[in-house]
Amino acid sequence: MEQPRDREVELLAAFGLALGAVFGLAGTLVADDFVRQVLWAVDGVGIIVATALLAVRFGRIGDDAVSAGFLVFALGETLLVGGTAAGLERSVPSFGGGVALWAAALLLIGLRPVFALWVRIAGFIAAALFIIVAARIFSGTPLLPTASPLPFFGYPFLVLTFVGWIQGIVSGRARARGGALSAPISAP
């Protein structure tokens, strides 16, 4: 039987992902530096909390690859949050490292059949786009987080992935090791 605390953790993770999706996209679309930085700070903290909770949750139910994926995502997001306070131009190095980790995390999570196929495909597309962004930054192109077409067109695929993660978590359809995410966890 599911523990009430487990469900609360899942809902808190879903809320953090939703904050990240809404505030992240909003921050990308605003022109004012201060407003963007505040929106991205809220976005980043929500995502870090959500992915850390999901890393622990999947680790407890024995899906180490998905757990590691969420942990790597949290680590990538910490680089992004750290760079946000520096402003767009000065955030480029940490942005490049952060999106490289996002890509690795999306691949780790998507390789396991935990979430619906459409969610995994959206994650793979986002990962591919962010790999291109990271490669360009690491090769010396000062690509801003708001640049178009990339990384700008990668964000909708990331948000779509978040929506799928939220749906899988809230509905209990996310799968790990053959059982529902909110299945009871037995102690070793």
C-alpha positions in Angstrom: 0.0 0.0 0.0 1.2 3.5 -0.9 2.4 5.6 2.0 0.8 9.1 2.2 4.2 10.7 2.4 5.2 9.0 -0.9 2.3 10.5 -2.7 3.0 13.9 -1.2 6.6 13.7 -2.4 5.4 12.8 -5.9 3.0 15.7 -5.9 5.7 18.1 -4.7 8.0 16.9 -7.5 5.2 17.4 -10.0 4.7 20.9 -8.6 8.4 21.7 -8.9 8.5 20.5 -12.5 5.4 22.6 -13.3 7.1 25.7 -11.7 10.1 25.0 -13.8 8.1 24.7 -17.0 6.1 27.8 -16.5 8.7 30.1 -15.0 11.4 28.8 -17.3 9.5 29.6 -20.5 8.3 32.9 -19.1 11.9 33.9 -18.3 13.0 33.0 -21.9 10.3 35.3 -23.3 10.8 38.5 -21.2 13.3 41.2 -22.2 13.9 42.7 -18.8 17.1 41.2 -17.2 15.9 41.5 -13.6 12.5 39.9 -14.3 14.2 37.1 -16.4 16.7 36.4 -13.6 13.9 36.2 -10.9 11.8 33.9 -13.2 14.8 31.7 -13.9 15.7 31.5 -10.2 12.2 30.3 -9.3 12.3 27.9 -12.3 15.7 26.5 -11.3 14.9 26.0 -7.7 11.7 24.2 -8.5 13.4 21.9 -11.0 16.3 21.2 -8.6 13.9 20.2 -5.8 11.7 18.2 -8.1 14.5 16.2 -9.7 16.3 15.6 -6.4 13.0 14.2 -5.0 12.6 12.0 -8.1 16.2 10.8 -7.9 15.6 9.7 -4.3 12.2 8.2 -5.2 13.4 6.1 -8.2 16.5 5.1 -6.2 14.3 3.7 -3.4 12.3 1.6 -5.9 15.5 0.3 -7.5 15.7 2.0 -10.8 19.3 3.3 -10.6 19.6 4.6 -14.2 16.5 6.8 -13.9 17.5 7.8 -10.4 20.9 8.8 -11.7 19.2 10.7 -14.6 17.2 12.8 -12.3 20.3 13.4 -10.1 22.3 14.5 -13.2 19.5 16.8 -14.2 19.5 18.4 -10.8 23.3 18.9 -11.1 22.9 20.5 -14.5 20.2 22.8 -13.2 22.5 24.0 -10.4 25.0 25.2 -13.0 22.2 27.1 -14.7 20.9 28.7 -11.5 24.5 29.7 -10.6 24.9 31.4 -13.9 21.6 33.1 -13.9 22.7 35.7 -11.4 25.6 36.6 -13.6 23.4 37.8 -16.5 23.0 36.5 -20.0 26.5 37.1 -21.4 28.4 35.9 -18.3 26.2 32.8 -17.8 27.3 31.2 -21.1 30.0 28.9 -19.6 27.7 27.5 -16.9 24.8 27.4 -19.4 26.9 25.2 -21.7 27.8 22.8 -18.8 24.2 22.8 -17.6 22.6 21.9 -20.9 25.3 19.2 -21.5 24.2 17.7 -18.2 20.5 18.1 -19.1 21.1 16.2 -22.3 22.9 13.4 -20.5 20.0 13.2 -17.9 17.3 13.2 -20.6 19.1 10.3 -22.3 19.5 8.3 -19.0 15.8 8.8 -18.1 14.5 8.1 -21.5 16.5 4.9 -22.2 14.4 3.1 -19.6 10.7 2.5 -20.3 9.5 4.4 -17.2 7.5 7.1 -18.9 5.3 6.9 -22.0 7.0 6.6 -25.4 5.9 10.1 -26.5 7.6 11.6 -23.4 10.8 9.7 -24.0 10.8 10.8 -27.7 10.3 14.5 -26.6 13.2 14.0 -24.2 15.4 12.6 -26.9 14.7 15.5 -29.2 15.4 18.0 -26.4 18.6 16.1 -25.6 19.8 16.2 -29.2 19.1 19.9 -29.4 20.9 20.6 -26.2 23.9 18.5 -27.2 24.2 20.8 -30.2 24.0 23.9 -28.0 26.6 22.5 -25.6 29.0 21.5 -28.4 28.7 25.0 -29.9 29.4 26.6 -26.6 32.3 24.3 -25.9 33.8 25.1 -29.3 33.8 28.8 -28.5 30.5 30.1 -29.7 29.1 32.5 -27.0 25.6 31.2 -27.4 23.2 33.0 -25.1 20.4 31.1 -23.2 17.9 33.2 -25.2 19.4 32.7 -28.6 17.3 31.5 -31.5 17.0 29.0 -33.2 19.0 27.2 -30.6 18.6 26.8 -27.6 15.3 28.6 -28.0 13.6 25.8 -29.9 14.9 23.1 -27.5 12.9 24.5 -24.6 9.5 23.5 -25.8 10.7 19.9 -26.1 12.0 20.1 -22.6 8.7 21.5 -21.3 6.8 18.8 -23.2 9.1 16.2 -21.4 8.3 17.9 -18.1 4.5 17.7 -18.9 4.9 14.0 -19.6 6.9 13.4 -16.4 4.2 15.3 -14.4 1.4 13.2 -16.1 3.2 10.0 -15.4 3.9 10.9 -11.8 0.4 12.2 -11.0 -1.4 9.4 -12.7 0.8 6.7 -11.2 1.6 5.4 -14.7 5.3 6.0 -14.5 6.9 2.6 -14.3 10.0 1.4 -12.6 11.2 -2.2 -12.4 7.7 -3.4 -13.5 5.7 -1.5 -10.9 4.0 1.8 -10.6 6.1 4.7 -9.3 3.9 4.9 -6.2 4.0 1.2 -5.5 5.0 0.3 -2.0 8.7 0.1 -1.3 9.9 -2.8 0.6 12.9 -2.4 2.8 15.9 -4.6 1.9 
